[in-house]
């Protein structure tokens, strides 16, 4: 008796399944951006009953903006499409009068939100001047919206050297890219803030091209972001870190550049550096060694006062007039501007520590910590 009940149940289920299939219509659709700007992938499509607004089904569009889903025949439905970069779109469809197992097609256009697509290719820095740059993949990529204090994008071990993100107008974003063996890269993006359509800190506009439409309300920014390899014993000249003749105090123009360096060191707490200072050729050689040492120590002491900088990672060294960058050696008649080029400070990578203290922190946690440090410094 029991086997007979099971057989009857299976037969009944198959009958119901067939009957259900005969009452359905295949709804195929395509979601695209207005003005022929391409298909919209990864959009959420929700099918609601037109009268009760009860959710009947939902699906996500494919790479070509397509979707296919079964809906009951003999009814009207509201199709709602949602995507973070577009204004919600909806359309009414009707299966009334359609025969079962038939299909119908719906095309839905979506209007892009005012803002800009940030389309990025990551490569290694081009110090050698080669035409083909090594691409950077398997990076950690994060975008944080400082305006609404929200993580917008988190990609861990991103398999590709390209990614894109949509910047909404009126927001300040922080982008951080991390890859083992390279300097962590932080970029600040200000989108339609203070009369700036899109301004960057930490990214040269030479590597950015723009395609703007609709009165600059929307567009695409194509950016090549170069990642700097960490190479021990490599020296980087710091632009505009100059000193007055026979002095070692940090000038206002030098403090601006040191503040930029502070950001790099704060974002790369696993790097140990030497601040090397140089003099021009005028004066006694031994005196110049002492003077350059004072200048290097002044730069280190300035950085050590900044939040997030551990003085144990900084070393100071004076080189005197041993490494001149132009012809202005002893006895050569040079202009003051030429001599000033030799009164400079350079950064040299002298080592790394095995564990980057920031590895265990998300970009949101890093920014929250920085903001807390700023509040504490104001209170003190």
C-alpha positions in Angstrom: 0.0 0.0 0.0 2.8 2.3 0.8 4.5 2.0 -2.6 1.2 2.7 -4.3 0.8 5.9 -2.3 4.2 7.0 -3.4 3.5 6.3 -7.0 0.2 8.2 -6.8 2.0 11.2 -5.2 4.7 11.3 -7.9 2.1 11.1 -10.7 0.1 13.9 -9.0 3.2 16.1 -8.7 4.1 15.6 -12.3 0.6 16.6 -13.4 0.7 19.7 -11.3 4.2 20.6 -12.6 3.0 20.2 -16.2 -0.1 22.2 -15.5 1.9 24.9 -13.8 4.3 25.1 -16.8 1.3 25.4 -19.1 0.1 28.4 -17.2 3.4 30.3 -17.5 4.8 32.6 -20.1 8.5 33.2 -20.6 9.4 36.9 -20.1 12.6 37.8 -21.8 14.1 41.3 -21.4 17.0 43.6 -22.2 18.1 46.4 -20.0 20.2 49.2 -21.6 21.4 52.7 -20.8 19.7 55.6 -22.6 21.2 57.1 -25.8 22.7 53.8 -26.8 25.3 53.8 -24.1 25.5 50.1 -23.7 23.8 47.3 -21.8 23.3 47.4 -18.0 24.7 44.3 -16.4 24.1 43.2 -12.8 20.9 45.1 -12.5 18.2 43.7 -10.2 14.9 43.0 -12.0 11.8 42.6 -9.8 8.5 41.3 -11.1 5.5 42.6 -9.1 1.7 42.0 -9.5 0.3 45.1 -11.0 -2.7 45.3 -8.5 -1.3 43.9 -5.3 2.3 44.9 -5.8 3.3 41.5 -4.4 6.7 40.3 -5.5 6.3 37.5 -8.0 10.0 36.9 -8.9 13.3 38.6 -9.2 16.5 38.1 -11.3 19.8 39.8 -12.1 20.7 40.9 -15.6 23.6 39.1 -17.4 26.7 40.6 -19.1 24.6 41.7 -22.1 21.9 43.2 -19.9 19.6 40.3 -20.6 17.2 38.3 -18.4 14.6 35.5 -18.8 12.0 34.5 -16.3 8.7 32.6 -16.2 5.6 34.6 -15.2 1.9 33.5 -15.0 -0.2 34.1 -18.1 -3.4 36.2 -18.0 -2.1 38.9 -15.7 -0.5 42.4 -15.7 2.9 43.0 -14.0 5.1 45.8 -13.0 8.8 45.3 -14.0 11.1 47.3 -11.8 14.9 47.5 -12.6 17.3 48.8 -9.9 21.1 49.5 -10.3 23.3 51.7 -8.1 24.6 53.7 -11.0 21.2 54.4 -12.6 17.8 55.9 -11.8 15.2 53.1 -11.1 13.2 52.2 -14.2 9.9 50.5 -14.5 7.6 49.1 -17.1 4.1 47.5 -17.2 3.8 44.2 -19.1 0.7 42.1 -19.7 0.4 38.4 -20.4 -3.3 38.6 -20.9 -4.4 36.8 -24.0 -1.0 35.1 -24.5 -1.0 31.3 -24.9 0.8 29.2 -22.4 4.5 28.4 -23.1 4.7 31.4 -25.3 7.3 34.1 -24.7 7.2 37.9 -24.8 10.1 40.4 -24.9 10.5 43.7 -23.0 13.2 46.4 -23.5 13.9 48.7 -20.6 15.9 51.9 -20.8 17.7 53.3 -17.7 18.8 56.9 -17.2 22.3 57.2 -15.8 22.6 59.1 -12.5 24.6 62.4 -12.7 28.2 61.4 -12.1 31.3 59.9 -13.6 32.6 56.5 -14.3 36.2 56.0 -13.1 37.7 53.4 -15.4 41.1 52.3 -14.1 44.1 50.4 -15.5 46.8 49.5 -12.9 50.4 49.2 -14.1 53.9 49.4 -12.6 55.6 52.7 -12.6 57.3 53.6 -15.8 60.8 54.7 -14.7 62.5 52.9 -17.5 60.5 54.6 -20.2 59.3 51.3 -21.8 56.4 51.3 -24.2 54.7 48.3 -22.5 54.2 48.5 -18.8 53.8 45.4 -16.5 50.2 45.2 -15.4 49.2 44.9 -11.8 46.7 42.2 -10.8 45.7 40.4 -7.5 45.6 43.8 -5.8 43.4 44.8 -2.9 41.1 47.7 -4.0 38.9 49.7 -1.8 36.8 52.8 -2.3 35.4 54.7 0.7 32.8 57.5 0.6 33.9 60.1 3.2 30.7 62.1 2.6 28.3 59.4 3.8 30.9 57.4 5.7 30.3 54.2 3.8 32.4 51.5 2.1 31.5 51.6 -1.6 33.8 49.0 -3.1 36.0 46.2 -1.6 37.9 43.9 -4.0 40.3 41.5 -2.4 42.9 39.9 -4.6 41.2 41.4 -7.7 42.2 39.0 -10.5 42.3 41.8 -13.2 44.5 44.8 -13.8 41.4 46.9 -14.5 38.4 48.0 -12.5 35.8 50.7 -12.6 33.7 52.7 -10.1 30.9 55.2 -10.4 31.5 58.5 -8.7 28.3 60.3 -7.6 28.3 64.1 -7.6 28.8 66.0 -4.4 31.0 63.3 -2.7 34.5 63.0 -1.5 36.0 59.5 -2.0 39.2 57.8 -0.9 40.6 55.1 -3.1 43.3 52.8 -1.7 45.2 50.1 -3.8 47.4 47.6 -2.0 49.7 45.0 -3.6 52.5 43.1 -1.8 55.9 44.4 -2.9 54.5 47.8 -3.9 53.9 51.1 -2.1 50.3 51.3 -1.0 48.5 53.9 -3.2 46.0 56.4 -1.7 44.0 58.7 -3.9 41.5 61.4 -2.8 38.7 62.2 -5.3 36.5 65.2 -5.0 33.4 64.9 -7.3 31.6 68.2 -8.1 32.7 69.7 -4.8 33.8 73.4 -4.5 33.3 74.0 -8.3 35.5 71.1 -9.2 34.0 68.5 -11.6 36.5 65.9 -10.5 39.7 66.7 -8.7 42.3 64.2 -7.5 45.0 64.2 -4.8 47.6 61.5 -5.2 46.9 61.0 -8.9 48.6 63.0 -11.7 46.1 64.3 -14.2 48.6 63.4 -16.9 47.5 59.9 -16.6 43.8 60.7 -16.9 41.7 61.3 -20.0 38.1 62.4 -19.9 35.0 61.8 -22.0 32.3 64.3 -20.9 28.6 64.5 -22.0 25.4 66.3 -21.2 27.0 69.6 -20.1 29.6 67.8 -18.0 26.9 66.3 -15.8 28.2 62.8 -16.6 31.1 61.2 -18.3 34.0 58.7 -18.1 37.4 59.2 -16.7 40.0 56.8 -18.0 43.0 56.6 -15.6 46.3 54.8 -15.6 47.3 54.3 -12.0 51.0 53.5 -11.6 52.1 51.4 -8.6 55.7 51.9 -7.3 57.7 48.8 -6.5 59.5 48.9 -3.2 63.2 48.6 -4.0 65.7 48.6 -1.2 68.5 51.2 -1.7 66.5 53.1 -4.3 66.6 56.9 -3.8 63.8 59.4 -4.6 64.5 63.1 -4.9 61.9 65.0 -3.0 60.9 68.0 -5.1 61.2 71.5 -3.5 62.8 70.4 -0.3 65.3 73.3 -0.3 67.1 75.3 2.4 68.3 78.8 2.7 72.1 79.3 2.5 73.9 78.2 5.7 70.6 77.3 7.4 68.7 74.0 8.2 65.3 75.2 9.3 62.3 73.8 7.3 61.0 76.5 5.0 57.2 76.9 4.4 57.6 75.7 0.8 59.4 72.6 2.1 56.8 71.8 4.7 54.2 71.5 2.0 56.2 68.7 0.3 57.0 67.0 3.6 53.3 66.9 4.4 52.8 65.0 1.1 55.6 62.6 2.1 53.9 62.1 5.5 50.9 60.6 3.7 53.1 58.2 1.8 54.9 57.1 5.0 51.7 56.8 6.9 50.2 54.6 4.3 53.3 52.4 4.1 54.2 51.7 7.7 56.3 48.7 6.7 58.9 50.8 4.9 62.1 52.0 6.6 63.6 55.1 5.0 66.6 57.4 5.2 66.2 61.1 4.8 69.5 62.2 3.2 70.3 65.9 3.0 72.8 67.7 0.7 74.5 71.1 0.6 76.0 73.1 -2.3 79.8 73.2 -2.8 80.4 76.5 -1.1 82.1 76.4 2.3 84.3 74.0 4.1 83.8 70.3 3.3 83.6 69.2 7.0 81.3 72.1 7.8 79.0 71.1 5.0 78.8 67.6 6.4 77.7 68.9 9.7 75.2 71.3 8.1 73.7 68.6 5.9 73.3 66.3 8.9 71.4 69.1 10.7 69.2 69.5 7.7 68.4 65.8 7.5 67.6 65.7 11.2 65.3 68.7 10.8 63.3 66.8 8.1 63.1 63.7 10.3 62.0 65.7 13.4 59.4 67.5 11.3 57.9 64.2 10.1 58.1 62.6 13.5 55.6 65.3 14.8 53.0 64.0 12.4 50.3 61.5 13.2 51.0 57.9 12.1 54.8 58.3 11.7 57.0 56.2 13.9 60.5 57.9 14.3 62.0 54.4 14.5 61.4 54.0 10.8 63.2 57.2 9.9 67.0 57.7 9.8 68.8 61.0 9.0 72.1 61.3 7.1 74.1 64.2 5.9 76.1 63.9 2.7 77.5 67.4 2.6 78.6 68.3 -1.0 79.5 64.8 -2.0 76.6 64.3 -4.4 76.1 67.5 -6.4 73.4 67.3 -9.2 74.9 69.9 -11.5 78.2 71.6 -12.5 78.5 73.8 -9.4 81.6 72.3 -7.8 84.2 74.3 -5.9 85.5 77.3 -7.8 82.7 77.3 -10.4 80.7 80.5 -10.8 77.0 79.6 -10.5 73.8 81.4 -10.0 72.0 81.2 -6.6 69.2 79.2 -8.3 71.8 76.6 -9.5 73.4 76.4 -6.0 69.9 75.9 -4.5 69.4 72.7 -6.6 72.2 71.1 -4.5 70.7 72.1 -1.2 68.1 69.4 -1.2 66.8 66.3 0.7 66.2 62.9 -0.8 64.4 59.8 0.5 66.1 56.4 0.3 64.5 53.0 1.0 66.8 51.2 3.3 64.6 48.3 4.4 61.2 46.9 5.2 59.6 45.0 8.0 57.9 41.6 7.3 54.4 42.6 8.4 52.6 45.8 7.3 50.7 47.1 10.3 47.9 48.1 7.9 47.4 44.7 6.4 44.8 43.7 9.0 42.9 46.9 8.6 40.2 47.8 6.0 40.3 51.3 4.4 37.3 52.2 6.6 39.1 51.2 9.7 42.2 53.2 8.6 40.2 56.3 8.0 38.2 55.9 11.2 41.5 55.6 13.2 42.9 58.7 11.5 39.8 60.7 12.3 39.9 59.6 15.9 43.6 60.7 16.1 42.7 64.1 14.7 39.9 64.5 17.3 42.3 63.5 20.1 45.0 66.0 18.9 42.4 68.8 18.8 41.2 68.0 22.4 44.8 68.0 23.6 
